[in-house]
Amino acid sequence: MLTPENTVIGFIGTGVMGRSMALNFLNAGYSLVVYSRTKGKANDLLDRGAVWAATPKEVAEKATVIFTMVGYPSDVEEVYLGEDGLLRHSKPGSYLIDMTTSSPSLAAKIYNEAEKKEIYAIDAPVSGGDVGAREAKLSIMVGGEEEAFEAIRPLLELLGTNIVHQGEPGAGQHTKMCNQIAIASNMIGVCEAIIYAEKAGLDPENVLKSITTGAAGSWSLTNLAPRMLNGNFEPGFYIKHFIKDMKIALDEAERMEMDVPGLSLAKSLYDQLAEKGEANSGTQALYKYWAKLA
């Protein structure tokens, strides 16, 4: 059993979501070692008792269960496979859980390298945005060995409420691609519905009262449409990271010889927004694509 008495948790990546996720471990009584490229993003965790590490290597030397939540597959590769990376410096028997949305092939590569060193590597990307991270209500999609999954399940339960083991290494990442594909087209529909309501002379907030609970209901409609109407485009999830996810999904779909017109359209719209300076806005800023043209 991994308990606060016998486990030091490492957390790498304390951005919008990672910070809240790491805080959930502190609140549960675990000792926490944190690393982030920008130390300032970890200040509130350090104020609450977390210990700072200067490199992933130092995290590996101090913790036996390490969670990572970074930006891009290249960041994952550096954190795990680099000179100061986790696989070079983690102790045998350690658990390494990558919660970044990354490529399935990289997840499988990390697993294979970890297995050689008797380290457990698990891919466990999440969905639920900043709200899910804060409220520990994330959906967590897990790939890796069943035994390792069961060992860390109590820790995952401190982060989310819908935790499903999807299969072999990389299966968690493939599942997250399914999630992002569904969101991509849905976000177009959410924005079009709001703009349509406005052009029809309706009160869009009143419209949401009807359509969020009907067949059109979705997480994005309930949680992000109100932000659009309030002009709140702060990131619960960055556009630049969503573009990264869609690129991974498009590459995987191409490899499987699958046509994904909805995903392709969504990425093209988000690419246009990013080129106009919205890369660091939240995904709900897709609303601006229509609002600026209205």
N, C-alpha and C positions, 0 to 999 in steps of 0.2 A: 504493500500500500504506500502510495506517495502522499505523505501528510506534511503539515507545516513543521512538525517536529523533526522529520528526517529528510526534508527536501528543500534545496535552494533552487529557485527558479530564475533562469536568465531570460531577458526579453530584449530583442534587438529590433529597433524601429519604433519610435515613439511619436509617430505622426498623429493625424486626426483620429484614426481608429486605434492604433497601437497603444497610445497613451491611456485611453479608457480601458482597454483590455488588460494592460499591465496593472492598472489601478485596482481592478477586480481581484487580482491575486494578492495585492497588499491588503485589501479589505478583508480577505479570507484568512489573513494571518501568516502568509508565506513570506519568507525572506526573499528579496528580489534584487537581482543585479541587472542593470540596464546599460545599453549602449545605443547611441544614435549618432549619426554623422554631425548633427547639430545639437550640442549639449543643452542648449536653451530649451529645446522641446521636451527635455526630461526633467526640467527644474521642479515642477510640481510633484513629480514622483520622488525626487531626491529629498524634497522638503518633508515628504511623508515617510521617509525612512529607507527608501531604496538606495542601493550602493552603486556608484558610477564605475563603469569599466571603460578603459580608453580604447580597447579594440575588441573584436569578436574573440580573439585568442584569450583575452583576459576573462571574458564571460565564460568561455569553455573551461577555464582553470578553476572557476569559482562555483559553477552551477552544473548540475547533472541532468536537469530538464530545461531545455532552451527553446523558446518560441521566437520565431522571426516573422516580422510584418514589415517588409520593405517595399520599394516602389516597383522595380522592374526585374525581369529575369536576369539581366546583367548584374543587378545588385545581389540577387539570390546566389548567383554563381560565385561572385566575389566573397560573400559572407561564408559560404559553405566550402568552396574549393580553392580559395585564394591562399596566399602564403600565411596570413594570419587567420585563416578560416577555421570554421568549427570542426571540419572533418580531420584536420591536421592536429588539433589540440584537445578535442573532447576525450573524456575517459571512456574506456570500454563499458558498456552497459548504460551509457547515457541515452536520453531520448531527445531527438531533434525534430521539432514540429514546425514546418514552414506553412504559415497561414497567408502568405502572399499569393495573389493570383498570378500564376506563372505557367510555364509551358509543361505539359504532361511529360514530354521527353526528358526535360531537365529534372523533374521529380524522380523519374525512374533512374536517371544517372546518379543522382545523389543517393538514392536508396542502395544501388549496387556498390557504390564506393563505401558507404557507411557499413554495409554488411561485411565487407572485408575486414573492418576494424571492430567488429562486434558492437556496433552502435546501431540503435534503432532510429530510422528516419521515416517520417510520416509527412505526407502532404495533406493539409487540412485548410483549404481556402474557405472563406466565409462570405456570407451575404447578410445584409441588414443595415449597412451604413453606420453613420455616427450614432444614430439613435439606438440601434441594436447593440453596438459596442458599449455605450454608456449603461444601458439597462440590462446587459448580459442576456440578450435575447437573440443572439446571432443564430443563423443557420450555418452549420459546420459540415462540410463535405469531406470525408476522410478516405484517403488511399494509403495502403500499407498493410503490414501483417496484422491479422486479427488479434493476436496475443498482445502486441504492442499497443494497439488501439484500446483494448480493454484496460490495460495498465494506466493509460493516461486519461481514460474517460472521465474520472472524477474531476480532473483539472479542466477538461473541455466543458464540463457542466457548470463551471464557474463563469464561462464566457457565453454560452448559448443554451437554447432550449430545444433546438431541433438538430440532433447530432446523428448522422447516418454514416456507417461504414460502407463505402461504395465498392470496395474491391481492392485489387492489386495496386502497387505503387503507380501513381499517375492518375488513378481513377477519380480521386478527389478533384484534381485539376480539370479533367474532362467534364465532370459534373458541373464545375463552376463555369465552364464554357457554355454548357446548356443554359445555365442561369443567366449569363450575360447575353446570350442570343435572344432569350425571351424578353429580357429587359429592354434591349436595344429597340426592337420594333414597338414595344409597349410605350416607350417614352415618346416616340413619334405620335402615337395615338393620343396620349395624354395631352401633349401640347396642341395638337390639332383640335381636340375637343374644347380646350380652354379658349383658344383663339376664335373658334366657331361661335361659342357662347357669347363672347364679347361682340363679335360682328353682328350677331343676331339681336343684339340689344338686351340680352339676358343678364341677370346678376350671376356671374360665374360662381360665386361662393354659394349661392342658393342652388345652382345646378349641381354642384358637388354633393349637396345633401341628398340628392336623388340618385346620382349615378355611382357614388362610391360604394353603396350597399347593394347594387344590382349586379347583373351579369358582367358589367364592365369593370367591376371593382378590382383593384390591384394595390399592391403596396405603394407603387409610385403615384397612383392617383390619390390615395389617402394621405401620404406623407409629403410628397413633393409638389403636387399641384397647389396646395395652400402656400407653399414657399414662393412659387412663381407669382401668385396673385399679390403677395406681400412685398414683392421685389427683393426677396432674400435669395441671393445666389451664392451665398457662402458655401464652401465645399463640405458636404457630408461625405462625398466621394468625388475626387477631382476628375474633370473632363480629360486631362492628360492621361490619367490612369485608366479611364474607361476606354480611350482610344487604344491604349496598349493592350487591354484585354480583348477588344474586338479584333485587333490585328492577329493575336494568338489564335482566336477562334477561326478567323478567315484562313489562316495558314493551315490549321488542322482540317478544316472543311475541304480545302483544296487537296490536301494529302489524301483525303477519303473520297475525292472526286464527287463532292456534294455541292450543289448550287445553293447559295444562301442570299437571295435578293434583299430580304428585309434587313439583314445584318449589313450587307454592303451599302444600302442606302443610308442607314443610321450612321455608319462610320463616315460616309462622305459628308453628311451634315455636320457632324461633330468636328471633322477636319476643318471645315470652313469656319466654324466658330473659333477653333484654336488659332487659326491663321489671323483672326480678328482680335486676338488678345485675350480669349476666354479660357485658355488652357488650365488656369488655376481656379476657375469657377467650379461650382458644383454641377453635377450632370443636369440638374433642373434648369440650367441656363440655356438648354436647347430651346426653351420658350422664346428666347431673344431672336432666334432665326426667323420666326414668323412675326414677332412684335416689331422688329426693325423694318420688315417688308410691308407691314400693315398700313 
